[in-house]
């Protein structure tokens, strides 16, 4: 599949509908850009997880008070 998009003011572009559908993209994703060793541009779609989505997916070496962590996060104390 090949799609072509235009670069707009402030260097913005649109992710084509076919790509959005193929990768189930929505506004919660970011695009990670990089240049590989061959000088070609590669990109990945990175889902921004909410704190609620992160809870239970990761473990820590030390015990963490998740209630306090969530409150601090919501209050921007981190």
MIBA-667155 format. One record per residue: residue in one letter; x, y, z of N, C-alpha, C, O, CB in turn. Coordinates in steps of 0.001 Angstrom, whole numbers, plus 524288, in hexadecimal, padded with zeros to 5 digits. Glycine has a CB too. Example, Ala and Ser with C-alpha at 12.3 -4.5 7.8 and 13.67 -1.06 7.14 Angstrom:
<nodes>
A833867E9C681E788300C7EE6C81E78833907F31C81E788379C7F3098211182C2C7EE8782356 S832327F73681BA8835667FBDC81BE4832648001E81EBE834618047281F67837047FDAA8165D 
</nodes>
This chain:
<nodes>
X8034A7FB6B800008000080000800008037A804D980000807338052E803077FC417FFFB804C1 X8024D8087B7FCB68052280D667FC778012A811CC7FCF67FD38811D97FA378085B80DE07F74A X802328156E800687FEEE81A13801028026B81ED8800CF806DA81EB7802AB7FBC1819EB80631 X80076823017FE9780364827E07FE318003C82C1A800F07FB8982C9A80010804838295E7F858 X802D082F218043F800408337D806D18037D83865806118082483827804DE7FF6B8325C80CAA X8010283CC3806C880379841D780633805A48439F80B7A803948422D80F937FF8D845E480402 X809C1846B780B5B80BB7849398101B8095E84EB48103680A04851B980C86811F18496081044 X806A884FF28146E803EB854E6814F780723858CD8182280B98857C28199A7FE988540C81787 X804C085D5081922807428614681C6A8091A85EC28217B806B885B138237480376865E181D91 X80D4D860C88237D80FB185ECD828528114085911827CA811C48565282BB380BEA85F7582CF0 X8120185741822F5813D3851F2821BB8102E84DAD823AF811F484963824F0819298511982407 X80B2F84EC3823F58075784AD582570805DF84798820B4806248497081C458027684D65827D8 X8044D842B8821AD8025E83F5681D837FDF383C0981FB27FCDD83C3D82460806D083BD381B3E X7FB6C8390A81C6A7F701835C981DF67F88F8301281D667FAF582E8C819847F2108370A81AA0 X7F73282CF4821427F7F28274E820C27F35C8254481D8C7EEDD825EA81F1D7F84A8247F8264D X7F46A822D38191A7F02B82112815A77EC6481D548185E7EDE281A5581BD17F26E81E70810D8 X7E78681D97816BB7E36681A62819047E4CC81496818F47E3D3811D781CC77DE4A81B438161D X7E711812B1814A97E86880D23814497EC4280B90818907EBD88075281ACB7EAB780BE880EE1 X7F00280F02819B17F3E280DF381DC87F14780E2B823247F23A80AD0826747F878811EC81D7D X7EDFD81221823FE7EB3F812928290A7E7FB80DB982A0C7E7E980BAF82E677E7BE8177D8292B X7E54780BE28260B7E20680735826B27E54B80250827937E40A7FF1F82AF27DE8C80674821EE X7E978801B78248F7ECCE7FD11824FB7EF1E7FC7882A777EF8C7F82282C7F7F1387FD55820F2 X7F097800E182CD37F324800B8831F07EF8580265836647F1488032483ACD7F7EE8042B831E1 X7EA85802FC8353E7E6A780488839317E85E8096883C2A7E82680989840F77E5B68000D83D0A X7EA0B80D59839597EC0B8121B83BC37E79A815BD83D597E3918160F83AC07EFC4814EC83809 X7E8748186D841A27E4FD81C9E843467E85E820E98459D7ED28820AC845457E0C881AA484744 X7E5F3824CA847F77E8DD8294D849F37EC4B8281284EAB7EF3D82B708506F7E51F82D9084B5F X7EBF882357850B87EF37821F3855377F4AE8201E853927F7D981EBC856E97EC8A81DB085868 X7F5CB8201A84E897FADB81E5C84C947FE66822FA84B517FC9882734849E67FA2581AF4847BF X803788220F84BDF80773825AA84A0980A73822E6845B080A6981E1B8454E80B2E8277284E9A X80D0B826018427081042823CE83E41815F48247B83FD5817AC828D08410480F1982681838D4 X818DB8203083FDA81E758204B841118216781FE683BE6820D781C0D839118200D81BB8844EF X8248B823DB83AAB827838241B835CC82D38822F7836DE82F4D8247D83AED826E78297D8332C X82FC682045833358356981F70833AF837AD81E8182E42834E181D1082A9F836A781ABF83765 X83CB781F5682DC783F8081E2B828F1842B281943829F8845D48191F82D9D84313822E382720 X841EB8152F826BD844B481047827A684A4C8109E8258884BE2814A782373841C380BAB82513 X84D3980C6882614852BB80C4E824778537580CFD81E9C857B980E5881CDB855378073C82624 X84F5780C1281B8B84FA080CB2815E484DD4812158142284D778131E80F7484C628088B8133B X84CAF8158E817E784AFE81AD48169D8453F81B42815408438381F558136084E2081CD581235 X84246817238162A83CA88173281518839A5818B5819FC83B358176E81E5A83ACF811D481315 X8354A81B7681932831F681CFB81D8F82E7D8186981F1182C14815F081BB882EA2821D481C2A X82E41817518241982AC08134F8263082758815F082A43828EF819C782CAE82DDB80E8B82895 X822B3813E382B0381F6B815F082F2E81C7681192831CB81B7080D7D82F7781BA381A0682D18 X81B1D8127C8369F817E680EE9839B4813838121183C1B81408816C583CF981B2D80C0A83E02 X80F3380F7583D2B80AD7811E083FD880B0A810278458680AD680B7F846B1805848106983D3E X80B6E813E1848FA80BFB812DA84E8F80701814928515380591819288511F810D6815B5850DA X80468810F3853E07FF9B81247856BC80105814C385BEF804088129C85F017FC2480D5C8579C X7FECA8195085CD87FF7581BDD861E87FBA88194B865AF7F6EA81980864EB7FE84821F38618E X7FDBB816E8869B47FA688144E86D827F8D28180F871CD7FBE381B5F873767FD2D80F9286FD4 X7F40681782873907F25A81A6F878297F4898179D87CF07F63F8132287C957EC3581AEE87871 X7F47481A3B881537F658817C78861D7F329812E58874E7F55380EEA888EC7F61681BA388ABB X7EE128132E886867EABD80E9B887867EC3F80A03884057EBFE80585885B97E4F581002886AD X7EDCF80B1187F267EF71806DF87B9C7F4B98049B87D2C7F5CF8000A87C227EFB1808E287600 X7F806807CB87FAE7FD38805F78814A7FD0D802A0886318003F7FF18886DC800CB80A9288230 X7F955803BC8899C7F910800F688E9C7F8467FB2488D927F4B47F99688AC07F490803298921B X7FB9D7F80288FDE7FB4D7F25D88F507FE8D7F03088ADA7FF597EB7488A967F5CA7F0CF88E93 X800737F380887558038F7F1A7882EB8095D7F18D8842C80C5B7EECA8819E8029A7F50E87E2F X80AF07F47F888068107A7F50788941811667F3AA88EF180DEB7F42B892398126D7FA9A88813 X816217F1EF8900E8177E7F0BB8957E81C4E7F3E58970081F487F5AA893AA818817EABC89642 X81CFA7F48C89C098215D7F7A289E02824887F45A8A1D5822907F0988A41781F6C7FCBA8A0AA X829697F5CF8A28482CD27F3028A61E82B1D7F3DF8ABC382BD17F0798AF16832807F4BC8A561 X828DE7F86F8ACCF827187F9B98B2228212D7FA5B8B22281EC47FB4F8AE15829CA7FED08B42F X81EDF7F9CE8B6CE8193F7FA888B740817DF8003D8B62E81AB4803D38B7AC8174C7F8D98BCB9 X81370800F78B38E811A0806348B23F80BF9806BC8B403808C58033F8B32C8122B807508AC47 X80ACE80B258B6778057080C568B7F8802B380E858B328803208132C8B204805368104B8BCB0 X7FFE580B2C8B0577FD9480CC78AB5B7F953810E38AC0D7F887814218A8977FB588080F8A88C X7F696810CD8B0787F28F814C38B1717F51A81A1C8B1F27F35181DE78AF977EF60813738B66E X7F95781A678B5117FC2381F588B5B07FE9B820FF8B0857FE7C8259B8AF298005981EDF8B9F7 X800D081D578ADAB8033981E848A89F7FF2F820CF8A4DD800458249E8A223805B58198F8A641 X7FA9581E7E8A4BE7F66E820678A1567F4B4825DE8A2F57F3CF8293789FA07F1C481CA68A169 X7F43A826CA8A80E7F2A882BF28A9F77F6DC830008A8A17F59E8344A8A6D87F1AD82BCB8AFF5 X7FBC982EA78A97E8000D832348A8328001B833658A25E800F6837DA8A0C78054C82FE28A9E2 X7FF3482F7189F3F7FF3183020899917FAD3833D7897F07FBAB83760894CA7FE9182ACF896C8 X7F62B8330989A167F1B883663898CC7F28783BF989AAC7F0A283FAC898417ECBE8342E89B28 X7F55B83C9089F007F65A841C08A1327FB648443F89F097FD0A848688A0CA7F6B08415F8A723 X7FDBD841A289B3E802AB84383898D4806FE8444F89CD780A1A847F289C5B801B8848A8895E9 X80734841008A0BC80B60841538A4AE8100B83E018A3378137483D148A67A8095683FA48AA01 X8104383C3889E6D81493838D189CD38182483BA88992981C05839728975F8128F833D889A42 
</nodes>
